[in-house]
Amino acid sequence: MGSPGRRSRPTRAATSASPRKGSSPGSASSASSPRSRRSPGRPPTRPPRTTGTTPPGWPRRYSPTTSPPVWVPSPEVEGIRDLAGAYDGATARLATAKQRLLAFLAKRGFVYGGTTPAGNPRKYWTYDFLRWLDKVRPEDDGGVRALAALRNEVEAAAEARADLLSEYRAAVDASPIAAEVAALQSIKGCAFALAAAFSAEVGDFTRFRSGRQVTAYFGLAPSQRSSGDSVRLGGISGAGNALVRKLAVEGSWCYAAARHQPKLMPRDTGVPLEIRMHGRKGSERLLRRREEMLARGMPAAKANAATAAELVRWLWALGMMCREGAE
């Protein structure tokens, strides 16, 4: 009870239960508040950060102005994409089986070393290595059985990969991208696996406007973080088809030991001389650019990523030449 003459204040319960001005009589004030509708552990939402302007020459990762038009592959091309993934899986299984066998030999103390008559280190999985492997005899019976099982695993994986490769080639030869696959192999660093996977993923080569757009499409362009006038470039973005990007990076490592000589191609490929000469020009340019980057002190891995980025541009250019020649 308050003193006479003074007006008593309402209790907290009465204040929270009474509706606010402008609210419906049957609703509590807490239900109309946006803050109360959010869960207690969820932080308040903030507007997205805006980035600065894109520097010239570096397309945004998801910009609609730089993305190529959508191309729907045919059932034949979609089947080639599936074969590309299956062949990559067979290659990985073969590599795993070989690694198991080498690990077993190293654990048992059998080392295949030495050098060739030319002074180079001897390579594994050659005819000489297989002859040396035939002479390996573990002392215990379990080791003999394990060695035989590991060799059978390697041989089975190699046979499965070879059978899949023959089916892969037959499917490509019967597909509408057979001419592009043959043309792309005229440049160093691009074998059948990369040429087929790249052609099946690109499909219509005319949907790209420039080589930089192809580089960004396959995730080989540098990532970018910009704010206002500050622009920071990082590693490759990693967008797009991971298989094509991996094959391009692996193919670029051949320039580490390549020489200034043209790539030898069979004469029955049917690739026009103009395309083969352009592929030779691209091989020479990629090799020279890699040597320049290494001479400036750039790490080998970074130089190889830059070589892979330019390699896919040359592949797109060769595909465009093949498409224009067909028309």
Secondary structure in CASP SS format (residue, H / E / C, confidence):
PFRMAT SS
TARGET T0000
AUTHOR 0000-0000-0000
METHOD secondary structure of the structure
MODEL  1
M C 1.00
G C 1.00
S C 1.00
P C 1.00
G C 1.00
R C 1.00
R C 1.00
S C 1.00
R C 1.00
P C 1.00
T C 1.00
R H 1.00
A H 1.00
A H 1.00
T H 1.00
S H 1.00
A H 1.00
S C 1.00
P C 1.00
R C 1.00
K C 1.00
G C 1.00
S C 1.00
S C 1.00
P C 1.00
G C 1.00
S C 1.00
A C 1.00
S C 1.00
S C 1.00
A C 1.00
S C 1.00
S C 1.00
P H 1.00
R H 1.00
S H 1.00
R H 1.00
R C 1.00
S C 1.00
P C 1.00
G C 1.00
R C 1.00
P C 1.00
P C 1.00
T C 1.00
R C 1.00
P C 1.00
P C 1.00
R C 1.00
T C 1.00
T C 1.00
G C 1.00
T C 1.00
T C 1.00
P C 1.00
P C 1.00
G C 1.00
W C 1.00
P C 1.00
R C 1.00
R C 1.00
Y C 1.00
S C 1.00
P C 1.00
T C 1.00
T C 1.00
S C 1.00
P C 1.00
P C 1.00
V C 1.00
W C 1.00
V C 1.00
P C 1.00
S C 1.00
P H 1.00
E H 1.00
V H 1.00
E H 1.00
G H 1.00
I H 1.00
R H 1.00
D H 1.00
L H 1.00
A H 1.00
G H 1.00
A H 1.00
Y H 1.00
D H 1.00
G H 1.00
A H 1.00
T H 1.00
A H 1.00
R H 1.00
L H 1.00
A H 1.00
T H 1.00
A H 1.00
K H 1.00
Q H 1.00
R H 1.00
L H 1.00
L H 1.00
A H 1.00
F H 1.00
L H 1.00
A H 1.00
K H 1.00
R C 1.00
G C 1.00
F C 1.00
V C 1.00
Y C 1.00
G C 1.00
G C 1.00
T E 1.00
T C 1.00
P C 1.00
A C 1.00
G C 1.00
N C 1.00
P E 1.00
R C 1.00
K C 1.00
Y C 1.00
W C 1.00
T C 1.00
Y H 1.00
D H 1.00
F H 1.00
L H 1.00
R H 1.00
W H 1.00
L H 1.00
D H 1.00
K C 1.00
V C 1.00
R C 1.00
P C 1.00
E C 1.00
D C 1.00
D H 1.00
G H 1.00
G H 1.00
V H 1.00
R H 1.00
A H 1.00
L H 1.00
A H 1.00
A H 1.00
L H 1.00
R H 1.00
N H 1.00
E H 1.00
V H 1.00
E H 1.00
A H 1.00
A H 1.00
A H 1.00
E H 1.00
A H 1.00
R H 1.00
A H 1.00
D H 1.00
L H 1.00
L H 1.00
S H 1.00
E H 1.00
Y H 1.00
R H 1.00
A H 1.00
A H 1.00
V H 1.00
D H 1.00
A C 1.00
S C 1.00
P C 1.00
I C 1.00
A H 1.00
A H 1.00
E H 1.00
V H 1.00
A H 1.00
A H 1.00
L H 1.00
Q C 1.00
S C 1.00
I C 1.00
K C 1.00
G C 1.00
C C 1.00
A C 1.00
F H 1.00
A H 1.00
L H 1.00
A H 1.00
A H 1.00
A H 1.00
F H 1.00
S H 1.00
A H 1.00
E H 1.00
V H 1.00
G C 1.00
D C 1.00
F H 1.00
T H 1.00
R H 1.00
F C 1.00
R C 1.00
S C 1.00
G H 1.00
R H 1.00
Q H 1.00
V H 1.00
T H 1.00
A H 1.00
Y H 1.00
F C 1.00
G C 1.00
L C 1.00
A C 1.00
P E 1.00
S E 1.00
Q E 1.00
R E 1.00
S E 1.00
S E 1.00
G C 1.00
D C 1.00
S E 1.00
V E 1.00
R E 1.00
L E 1.00
G E 1.00
G E 1.00
I E 1.00
S C 1.00
G C 1.00
A C 1.00
G C 1.00
N C 1.00
A H 1.00
L H 1.00
V H 1.00
R H 1.00
K H 1.00
L H 1.00
A H 1.00
V H 1.00
E H 1.00
G H 1.00
S H 1.00
W H 1.00
C H 1.00
Y H 1.00
A H 1.00
A C 1.00
A C 1.00
R C 1.00
H C 1.00
Q C 1.00
P C 1.00
K C 1.00
L C 1.00
M C 1.00
P C 1.00
R H 1.00
D H 1.00
T H 1.00
G C 1.00
V C 1.00
P C 1.00
L H 1.00
E H 1.00
I H 1.00
R H 1.00
M H 1.00
H H 1.00
G H 1.00
R H 1.00
K H 1.00
G H 1.00
S H 1.00
E H 1.00
R H 1.00
L H 1.00
L H 1.00
R H 1.00
R H 1.00
R H 1.00
E H 1.00
E H 1.00
M H 1.00
L H 1.00
A H 1.00
R C 1.00
G C 1.00
M C 1.00
P C 1.00
A H 1.00
A H 1.00
K H 1.00
A H 1.00
N H 1.00
A H 1.00
A H 1.00
T H 1.00
A H 1.00
A H 1.00
E H 1.00
L H 1.00
V H 1.00
R H 1.00
W H 1.00
L H 1.00
W H 1.00
A H 1.00
L H 1.00
G H 1.00
M H 1.00
M H 1.00
C H 1.00
R H 1.00
E H 1.00
G H 1.00
A H 1.00
E C 1.00
END
